[in-house]
Amino acid sequence: MSTSAGSAAARTRPQLGSAADVQTDIPQPGTIKINVEGAFIVDDDSSQSEFEDADEFEYVHDTNDIRLPNHTAIVSHIAVDIGGSLAKLVYFTREPQSKELGGRLNFVKFETDKIDDCIQFMHRLQLKHQHLNGSKPSELRVMATGGGAYKYYEKIKESLQVEVLREDEMECLIIGLDFFITEIPSEVFTYNDASPYTENIMRYSPARADIYPYLLVNIGSGVSMVKVSGPRTFARIGGTSLGGGTLWGLLSLLTGARTFDEMLAMAEKGDNSEVDMLVGDIYGTDYGKIGLKSSTIASSFGKVFRMKREAERAAEDGGGLANGDGEQAEGANAEGIRGGVGDGRMFKPEDVSRSLLYAVSNNIGQIAYLQSEKHNLEHIYFGGSFIRGHRQTINTLSYAINFWSKGEKQAYFLRHEGYLGAVGAFLKRQPRNWGRRNSFEEN
């Protein structure tokens, strides 16, 4: 894509986003180009494979690359953040078929149980680095963070025959987030879908330097909540084990979905009111005295027991089995969750997915609010691969913070939310004066 055309489009980008923008900008946020005059986003929906035979790897190459047009030095390292569910890889490449200086940061993710694919992909990058720069394979460095930096340390080191530098996970998260907040315009955004009449529900926050203190809520397999008081000054103040791994694990048991993205897609189509007990189910209307709408969830999965019991009684009266006969059970995963509801229908996987997504997200949102209230933190940033630009997740977290704080605290989201740790690890070996504000010291 021509950068001149992209630059013009980027400079005219409005700072407000409609509901339609959310579906295009967040999942495929484009390419971010950084120069001394200021960073801007160049929309680019194309996704280029690094290798011709890339199909042999099971990975996702996100399209939100970061463009570095003024970086001319050779980058001799790659960074990987290996969590319990996903391994996130960040690496630098020159612009293909371009006479311009610089290049871009690429973002790739693998499921952690396919770590061998990730290591093989890094090996291909190693060979390409050697071919382009005439360097020895051992000159490439791997910056590794996350729990997998320790679990797979020997495996990566022996497979690539390179030095593997392990970096602290929390420190990398903060370095990565600080970089995105201070250096990348149109990276951080707020979300407000409180009214069906609100057209501009997504608002970009300008890059700024006065960011402390803040709360980082990093949602991966589990959840960590970190109070950040200044550059590399932070403390983990809480968290919860009920995170992305919880949602992934339970939905893999309850539905036929095999990937996390498939589960999110099912949740998009679901109706949680078929599974959850709402305030309206109890009161028949809103409970206005304490500010609860009729659509507010009173009990997650609260209707399941009653409906299942009614179905069992109906089956007993009809001489059938409570959970269906063998033929019904065999097709349960294809048609819905085993166990009938009051009108004889199965629980739909889509409805169950949406209910559980809301349950996990609401729990995280409320704990985040309580931590921010306890530590007097007004700004709350949500990161981690659990979010994935998913509108329902973002809306639930944003609504929870706004509701519990009565509008006094603000939830922020990022378009590179899953790569904070990997980018932080990459920046641990950044060249001198890298970044518009020279905001990172050289290691």
LUMLUM-424417 format. One record per residue (C-alpha): x, y, z. Coordinates in steps of 0.2 Angstrom, whole numbers, plus 5000, padded with zeros to 4 digits. Each point is the difference from the previous one (the first is absolute). Example, Ala and Ser with C-alpha at 12.3 -4.5 7.8 and 13.67 -1.06 7.14 Angstrom:
@X=5062 | Y=4978 | Z=5039
@X=5006 | Y=5017 | Z=4997
This chain:
@X=5000 | Y=5000 | Z=5000
@X=5006 | Y=5018 | Z=4996
@X=5005 | Y=5008 | Z=5016
@X=4996 | Y=5017 | Z=4993
@X=4982 | Y=4996 | Z=4997
@X=4999 | Y=4991 | Z=5016
@X=5007 | Y=5015 | Z=5009
@X=4986 | Y=5012 | Z=4993
@X=4987 | Y=4988 | Z=5005
@X=5007 | Y=4998 | Z=5018
@X=5001 | Y=5019 | Z=5002
@X=4982 | Y=5002 | Z=4997
@X=4995 | Y=4986 | Z=5011
@X=4986 | Y=5006 | Z=5013
@X=5004 | Y=4997 | Z=5018
@X=4982 | Y=4992 | Z=5002
@X=4995 | Y=4983 | Z=4994
@X=4983 | Y=4994 | Z=4996
@X=4993 | Y=4982 | Z=5004
@X=5005 | Y=4995 | Z=4982
@X=5018 | Y=5007 | Z=5003
@X=5001 | Y=4988 | Z=5015
@X=4998 | Y=4985 | Z=4989
@X=5013 | Y=5006 | Z=4988
@X=5013 | Y=5010 | Z=5009
@X=5003 | Y=4988 | Z=5016
@X=5001 | Y=4983 | Z=4992
@X=5010 | Y=5007 | Z=4985
@X=5007 | Y=5016 | Z=5007
@X=5012 | Y=5003 | Z=4985
@X=5018 | Y=5005 | Z=5000
@X=5008 | Y=5013 | Z=5012
@X=5013 | Y=5011 | Z=4993
@X=5012 | Y=5009 | Z=5011
@X=5011 | Y=5015 | Z=4995
@X=5008 | Y=5016 | Z=5008
@X=4985 | Y=5010 | Z=4995
@X=4988 | Y=4988 | Z=5010
@X=4992 | Y=4983 | Z=4998
@X=4985 | Y=4997 | Z=4990
@X=4990 | Y=4985 | Z=4994
@X=5000 | Y=4993 | Z=4982
@X=4985 | Y=4989 | Z=4998
@X=5006 | Y=4984 | Z=4991
@X=4989 | Y=4985 | Z=5000
@X=5012 | Y=4989 | Z=4991
@X=5009 | Y=4987 | Z=5009
@X=5017 | Y=4994 | Z=4993
@X=5008 | Y=4983 | Z=5005
@X=5018 | Y=5001 | Z=5005
@X=5004 | Y=4984 | Z=4990
@X=4993 | Y=4992 | Z=4985
@X=4997 | Y=4984 | Z=5009
@X=4992 | Y=5008 | Z=5015
@X=4984 | Y=4989 | Z=4999
@X=5010 | Y=4986 | Z=5009
@X=5000 | Y=5011 | Z=5016
@X=4984 | Y=5001 | Z=5010
@X=5001 | Y=5019 | Z=5005
@X=4991 | Y=5017 | Z=4998
@X=5009 | Y=5014 | Z=4992
@X=4991 | Y=5016 | Z=5006
@X=4999 | Y=5014 | Z=4988
@X=5003 | Y=5014 | Z=5012
@X=5019 | Y=5001 | Z=4996
@X=5009 | Y=5015 | Z=5007
@X=5010 | Y=5010 | Z=4987
@X=5017 | Y=5006 | Z=5004
@X=5005 | Y=5011 | Z=4985
@X=5015 | Y=5009 | Z=5008
@X=5008 | Y=4985 | Z=5007
@X=5016 | Y=4995 | Z=4990
@X=5010 | Y=4990 | Z=5012
@X=5000 | Y=4981 | Z=4999
@X=4988 | Y=4992 | Z=5012
@X=5009 | Y=4984 | Z=5007
@X=4986 | Y=4994 | Z=5012
@X=4983 | Y=4993 | Z=5000
@X=4988 | Y=5000 | Z=5016
@X=4988 | Y=4987 | Z=5005
@X=4987 | Y=5000 | Z=5015
@X=4995 | Y=4982 | Z=5004
@X=4985 | Y=4999 | Z=5011
@X=4989 | Y=4985 | Z=5006
@X=4989 | Y=5001 | Z=4984
@X=5009 | Y=5010 | Z=4987
@X=5018 | Y=5004 | Z=4994
@X=5001 | Y=5018 | Z=4993
@X=5015 | Y=5004 | Z=4989
@X=5006 | Y=5017 | Z=4994
@X=5014 | Y=5002 | Z=4987
@X=5006 | Y=5014 | Z=4988
@X=5001 | Y=4999 | Z=4981
@X=5005 | Y=5012 | Z=4986
@X=4986 | Y=5006 | Z=4989
@X=4998 | Y=4988 | Z=4986
@X=5002 | Y=5007 | Z=4982
@X=5003 | Y=5017 | Z=5007
@X=5014 | Y=5013 | Z=4998
@X=4995 | Y=5009 | Z=5016
@X=5011 | Y=4998 | Z=5015
@X=4993 | Y=4991 | Z=5016
@X=4989 | Y=4986 | Z=5002
@X=4986 | Y=4993 | Z=5011
@X=4997 | Y=4990 | Z=5016
@X=4990 | Y=4985 | Z=4996
@X=4988 | Y=4991 | Z=5012
@X=4998 | Y=4981 | Z=5000
@X=4991 | Y=4989 | Z=5012
@X=5000 | Y=4981 | Z=5003
@X=4991 | Y=4989 | Z=5012
@X=5012 | Y=4995 | Z=5013
@X=4997 | Y=4982 | Z=4998
@X=5007 | Y=5002 | Z=4983
@X=5016 | Y=5008 | Z=5006
@X=5010 | Y=4989 | Z=4988
@X=4992 | Y=5009 | Z=4986
@X=5005 | Y=5017 | Z=5008
@X=5018 | Y=4994 | Z=5002
@X=5000 | Y=4994 | Z=4982
@X=4994 | Y=5017 | Z=4994
@X=5013 | Y=5009 | Z=5010
@X=5013 | Y=4988 | Z=4992
@X=4994 | Y=5006 | Z=4983
@X=5002 | Y=5018 | Z=5006
@X=5017 | Y=4996 | Z=5005
@X=5005 | Y=4993 | Z=4983
@X=4992 | Y=5015 | Z=4992
@X=5010 | Y=5012 | Z=5011
@X=5016 | Y=4991 | Z=4996
@X=4996 | Y=5001 | Z=4981
@X=4996 | Y=5019 | Z=5000
@X=5013 | Y=5006 | Z=5012
@X=5014 | Y=4988 | Z=4997
@X=5001 | Y=4996 | Z=5019
@X=5003 | Y=4984 | Z=5009
@X=4984 | Y=4990 | Z=5006
@X=5006 | Y=5002 | Z=5018
@X=5000 | Y=5019 | Z=4998
@X=4981 | Y=5000 | Z=5001
@X=4994 | Y=5003 | Z=5018
@X=4983 | Y=4994 | Z=5007
@X=4993 | Y=5011 | Z=5013
@X=4987 | Y=4989 | Z=5010
@X=4988 | Y=5004 | Z=5013
@X=4985 | Y=4992 | Z=5008
@X=4999 | Y=4983 | Z=5009
@X=5005 | Y=4991 | Z=4985
@X=5017 | Y=5010 | Z=4999
@X=5005 | Y=4988 | Z=5014
@X=4990 | Y=4985 | Z=4996
@X=5007 | Y=4999 | Z=4982
@X=5016 | Y=5009 | Z=5003
@X=5011 | Y=4985 | Z=4996
@X=4989 | Y=4994 | Z=4985
@X=5002 | Y=5017 | Z=4992
@X=5018 | Y=5002 | Z=5004
@X=5005 | Y=4982 | Z=4993
@X=4989 | Y=5001 | Z=4985
@X=5006 | Y=5017 | Z=4994
@X=5018 | Y=5000 | Z=5007
@X=4998 | Y=5018 | Z=5006
@X=5000 | Y=5010 | Z=5016
@X=4983 | Y=5001 | Z=5008
@X=4998 | Y=5015 | Z=5012
@X=4986 | Y=4998 | Z=5012
@X=4992 | Y=5016 | Z=5005
@X=4988 | Y=5003 | Z=5015
@X=4982 | Y=4998 | Z=4994
@X=4992 | Y=5014 | Z=5010
@X=5014 | Y=5012 | Z=4995
@X=4998 | Y=4996 | Z=4982
@X=4981 | Y=5003 | Z=5001
@X=5003 | Y=5017 | Z=5007
@X=5013 | Y=5005 | Z=4988
@X=4989 | Y=4994 | Z=4985
@X=4985 | Y=5009 | Z=5007
@X=5009 | Y=5016 | Z=5004
@X=5007 | Y=5000 | Z=4982
@X=4983 | Y=4998 | Z=4992
@X=4992 | Y=5014 | Z=5011
@X=5014 | Y=5013 | Z=4998
@X=5006 | Y=4996 | Z=4982
@X=4985 | Y=4994 | Z=4989
@X=4985 | Y=5011 | Z=4996
@X=4984 | Y=4991 | Z=4997
@X=5006 | Y=4985 | Z=5009
@X=4991 | Y=5003 | Z=5017
@X=4981 | Y=5002 | Z=4999
@X=4985 | Y=5001 | Z=5011
@X=4983 | Y=4991 | Z=4997
@X=4982 | Y=5006 | Z=5005
@X=4985 | Y=4990 | Z=4994
@X=4989 | Y=5005 | Z=5014
@X=4987 | Y=5007 | Z=4988
@X=4993 | Y=4992 | Z=4984
@X=4999 | Y=5018 | Z=4993
@X=5019 | Y=5003 | Z=5002
@X=5008 | Y=5000 | Z=4983
@X=5018 | Y=5003 | Z=5005
@X=5003 | Y=4987 | Z=5013
@X=5019 | Y=4998 | Z=4998
@X=5011 | Y=5015 | Z=5004
@X=5019 | Y=5000 | Z=4997
@X=5011 | Y=5008 | Z=5014
@X=5015 | Y=5011 | Z=4994
@X=5017 | Y=4994 | Z=5004
@X=5006 | Y=5009 | Z=5016
@X=5014 | Y=5000 | Z=5012
@X=4991 | Y=5003 | Z=5016
@X=4993 | Y=4983 | Z=5003
@X=5004 | Y=4995 | Z=5018
@X=4993 | Y=4993 | Z=5011
@X=4989 | Y=4987 | Z=4992
@X=4994 | Y=4982 | Z=5002
@X=5004 | Y=4987 | Z=4987
@X=4988 | Y=4985 | Z=4999
@X=5009 | Y=4987 | Z=4990
@X=4988 | Y=4986 | Z=4995
@X=5008 | Y=4985 | Z=4993
@X=4997 | Y=4982 | Z=5007
@X=4998 | Y=5008 | Z=5017
@X=4999 | Y=5018 | Z=5005
@X=5013 | Y=5011 | Z=5008
@X=4997 | Y=5018 | Z=5006
@X=5015 | Y=5011 | Z=5001
@X=5001 | Y=5018 | Z=5007
@X=5012 | Y=5010 | Z=4990
@X=5007 | Y=5016 | Z=5009
@X=5014 | Y=5005 | Z=4988
@X=5012 | Y=4993 | Z=4986
@X=5004 | Y=4982 | Z=5006
@X=4993 | Y=5004 | Z=5017
@X=4986 | Y=4988 | Z=5003
@X=4992 | Y=4987 | Z=5012
@X=4988 | Y=4986 | Z=4997
@X=4985 | Y=5004 | Z=5011
@X=4989 | Y=4986 | Z=4996
@X=4992 | Y=4989 | Z=4987
@X=4988 | Y=4985 | Z=4998
@X=5002 | Y=4982 | Z=4993
@X=4984 | Y=5002 | Z=4990
@X=5006 | Y=5007 | Z=4984
@X=5002 | Y=4995 | Z=4981
@X=5005 | Y=4982 | Z=5005
@X=4985 | Y=4998 | Z=5010
@X=4988 | Y=5005 | Z=4986
@X=5010 | Y=4990 | Z=4987
@X=5000 | Y=4985 | Z=5011
@X=4982 | Y=5000 | Z=5005
@X=4994 | Y=5004 | Z=4982
@X=5010 | Y=4986 | Z=4993
@X=4991 | Y=4988 | Z=5012
@X=4983 | Y=5007 | Z=4997
@X=5000 | Y=5004 | Z=4982
@X=5007 | Y=4993 | Z=4984
@X=5012 | Y=5014 | Z=4997
@X=5018 | Y=4996 | Z=4998
@X=5009 | Y=5017 | Z=5000
@X=4998 | Y=5016 | Z=5011
@X=4995 | Y=5010 | Z=4984
@X=4986 | Y=4988 | Z=4996
@X=4993 | Y=5001 | Z=5018
@X=5000 | Y=5019 | Z=4998
@X=4991 | Y=4999 | Z=4983
@X=4987 | Y=4989 | Z=5009
@X=4998 | Y=5012 | Z=5014
@X=4997 | Y=5014 | Z=4987
@X=4984 | Y=4990 | Z=4994
@X=4994 | Y=4995 | Z=5017
@X=4986 | Y=5006 | Z=5011
@X=5005 | Y=4999 | Z=5019
@X=4982 | Y=5003 | Z=5006
@X=4997 | Y=4982 | Z=4995
@X=5012 | Y=4994 | Z=5013
@X=5002 | Y=5015 | Z=5012
@X=4987 | Y=5005 | Z=5013
@X=4998 | Y=5019 | Z=4998
@X=4993 | Y=5013 | Z=5011
@X=4984 | Y=5001 | Z=4989
@X=4998 | Y=4981 | Z=5003
@X=4998 | Y=5004 | Z=5018
@X=4992 | Y=5017 | Z=5001
@X=4991 | Y=5000 | Z=4983
@X=5008 | Y=5017 | Z=4997
@X=5014 | Y=5011 | Z=5005
@X=5006 | Y=5002 | Z=5018
@X=5002 | Y=5019 | Z=4998
@X=5002 | Y=5003 | Z=5019
@X=5018 | Y=4993 | Z=4999
@X=5003 | Y=5003 | Z=4982
@X=4998 | Y=4983 | Z=4993
@X=4992 | Y=4998 | Z=4982
@X=4989 | Y=4985 | Z=4996
@X=5014 | Y=4994 | Z=4989
@X=5013 | Y=4999 | Z=5014
@X=5006 | Y=4983 | Z=5004
@X=4994 | Y=4995 | Z=5017
@X=5008 | Y=4982 | Z=4999
@X=5011 | Y=4993 | Z=4987
@X=4993 | Y=4983 | Z=4994
@X=4986 | Y=5003 | Z=5012
@X=4986 | Y=4993 | Z=4989
@X=5009 | Y=4984 | Z=4996
@X=4996 | Y=4990 | Z=5016
@X=4981 | Y=5004 | Z=4999
@X=4999 | Y=4997 | Z=4981
@X=5009 | Y=4984 | Z=5002
@X=4989 | Y=4994 | Z=5014
@X=4985 | Y=5004 | Z=4990
@X=5007 | Y=4990 | Z=4986
@X=5004 | Y=4985 | Z=5011
@X=4982 | Y=5000 | Z=5007
@X=4993 | Y=5001 | Z=4983
@X=5011 | Y=4986 | Z=4994
@X=4995 | Y=4989 | Z=5015
@X=4981 | Y=5004 | Z=4997
@X=5003 | Y=4995 | Z=4982
@X=5010 | Y=4984 | Z=5004
@X=5016 | Y=5007 | Z=4993
@X=5017 | Y=5003 | Z=5007
@X=5004 | Y=5016 | Z=5009
@X=5015 | Y=5004 | Z=4988
@X=4993 | Y=4991 | Z=4985
@X=5004 | Y=4983 | Z=4993
@X=5016 | Y=4994 | Z=4992
@X=4995 | Y=5007 | Z=4983
@X=4996 | Y=5017 | Z=5008
@X=5016 | Y=5000 | Z=5010
@X=5011 | Y=4996 | Z=4985
@X=4994 | Y=5016 | Z=4990
@X=5000 | Y=5011 | Z=5016
@X=5017 | Y=5009 | Z=4995
@X=4993 | Y=5004 | Z=4983
@X=4984 | Y=5007 | Z=5005
@X=5002 | Y=5007 | Z=5017
@X=5005 | Y=4996 | Z=5018
@X=4993 | Y=4984 | Z=5007
@X=4984 | Y=5003 | Z=5010
@X=4984 | Y=5007 | Z=4994
@X=4992 | Y=5017 | Z=5004
@X=4982 | Y=5003 | Z=5004
@X=4994 | Y=5000 | Z=4982
@X=5010 | Y=4984 | Z=4996
@X=5014 | Y=5009 | Z=4991
@X=5018 | Y=4997 | Z=5004
@X=5011 | Y=5013 | Z=5008
@X=5009 | Y=5008 | Z=4985
@X=5019 | Y=5001 | Z=5000
@X=4999 | Y=5018 | Z=4995
@X=4989 | Y=5005 | Z=5015
@X=5011 | Y=4991 | Z=5012
@X=5016 | Y=5008 | Z=4992
@X=4992 | Y=5017 | Z=5002
@X=4995 | Y=4997 | Z=5018
@X=5017 | Y=4994 | Z=5005
@X=5009 | Y=5014 | Z=4991
@X=4989 | Y=5012 | Z=5010
@X=5003 | Y=4991 | Z=5016
@X=5019 | Y=5000 | Z=4998
@X=5001 | Y=5018 | Z=4994
@X=4988 | Y=5007 | Z=5013
@X=5010 | Y=4992 | Z=5014
@X=5017 | Y=5007 | Z=4993
@X=4992 | Y=5017 | Z=4998
@X=4993 | Y=5001 | Z=5018
@X=5017 | Y=4994 | Z=5007
@X=5009 | Y=5013 | Z=4990
@X=4989 | Y=5014 | Z=5006
@X=5002 | Y=4994 | Z=5019
@X=5019 | Y=5000 | Z=4997
@X=5000 | Y=5018 | Z=4992
@X=4989 | Y=5006 | Z=5014
@X=5011 | Y=4993 | Z=5014
@X=5016 | Y=5008 | Z=4992
@X=4992 | Y=5016 | Z=4994
@X=5003 | Y=4997 | Z=4981
@X=4989 | Y=5009 | Z=4988
@X=5007 | Y=4992 | Z=4983
@X=4998 | Y=4981 | Z=4997
@X=5008 | Y=4992 | Z=4985
@X=4995 | Y=4983 | Z=4994
@X=5012 | Y=4989 | Z=4991
@X=5003 | Y=4982 | Z=4996
@X=4995 | Y=4988 | Z=4987
@X=4983 | Y=4996 | Z=5008
@X=4993 | Y=5016 | Z=4992
@X=5005 | Y=4998 | Z=4982
@X=4990 | Y=5016 | Z=4995
@X=4984 | Y=4991 | Z=5004
@X=4986 | Y=5012 | Z=5001
@X=4990 | Y=4991 | Z=5013
@X=5015 | Y=4998 | Z=5011
@X=5005 | Y=5018 | Z=4999
@X=4982 | Y=5006 | Z=5003
@X=4998 | Y=4989 | Z=5015
@X=5016 | Y=5006 | Z=5008
@X=4997 | Y=5018 | Z=4996
@X=4983 | Y=5000 | Z=5007
@X=5005 | Y=4991 | Z=5016
@X=5013 | Y=5014 | Z=5003
@X=4988 | Y=5014 | Z=4996
@X=4986 | Y=4992 | Z=5010
@X=5009 | Y=4996 | Z=5016
@X=5010 | Y=5017 | Z=5000
@X=4984 | Y=5010 | Z=4995
@X=5010 | Y=5007 | Z=4986
@X=5015 | Y=5006 | Z=5010
@X=5013 | Y=4987 | Z=4993
@X=5004 | Y=4997 | Z=4982
@X=5003 | Y=4983 | Z=4991
@X=5013 | Y=5000 | Z=4986
@X=5004 | Y=4987 | Z=4987
@X=5013 | Y=4998 | Z=4987
@X=5001 | Y=4994 | Z=4982
@X=5016 | Y=4989 | Z=5004
@X=4993 | Y=4994 | Z=5017
@X=5007 | Y=4983 | Z=4998
@X=5018 | Y=5005 | Z=4997
@X=5005 | Y=5011 | Z=5015
@X=5012 | Y=4988 | Z=5007
@X=5008 | Y=4995 | Z=4983
@X=5002 | Y=5018 | Z=4995
@X=5007 | Y=5004 | Z=5018
@X=5013 | Y=4986 | Z=4997
@X=5005 | Y=5007 | Z=4983
@X=5002 | Y=5017 | Z=5007
@X=5013 | Y=4993 | Z=5013
@X=5012 | Y=5000 | Z=4986
@X=4995 | Y=5015 | Z=4990
@X=5013 | Y=5011 | Z=4991
@X=5006 | Y=5017 | Z=5007
@X=4987 | Y=5014 | Z=4999
@X=4986 | Y=4988 | Z=4994
@X=4983 | Y=5008 | Z=5001
@X=4994 | Y=5018 | Z=4997
@X=5002 | Y=5005 | Z=5018
@X=5016 | Y=4990 | Z=5003
@X=4990 | Y=4992 | Z=5014
@X=5010 | Y=4984 | Z=5002
@X=5017 | Y=4998 | Z=5007
@X=5012 | Y=4989 | Z=4991
@X=5005 | Y=4983 | Z=5008
